[in-house]
Amino acid sequence: MTHRYIEILHSRLCDAAAVYIQPGADREAYLDGLAATIREHSCEPFQISAEVTAPGFPDADIGTIQSGWCVAHDAGYWLVYQPERDRYCCFWGTDVTALGAPGIYGEPLYCWSA
């Protein structure tokens, strides 16, 4: 059975409104690739925390802790779902006990492309 946070993630992989597409790039191919990469690196959700780093979030001061459910990760890049805010954000770092949260948040395609 698929975890509900993964189901939510997959249902939101069509929202590309905030994703930057380089001029001349094949928009559809780029977005399909992002979605495929997220699916490939999705995981059984687990709780994870990170320290807010610059530039930060509008609702959290630098140095405070943000937490959520990791739904995908790859090479020091962590896609985190915060159900209480119904948003995704990025955590960065290779040591899961010392991650940073630089304030990238929004829909999963946007976060993964940042």
Secondary structure, 3 states (H helix, E strand, C coil): CCCHHHHHHHHCCCCCCCCCCCCCCCHHHHHHHHHHHHHHHEEEEEEEEEEECCCCECCECCCCEEEEEEEEEECCEEEEEECCCCEEEEEECCCCCCCEECCCEECHHHHHHC
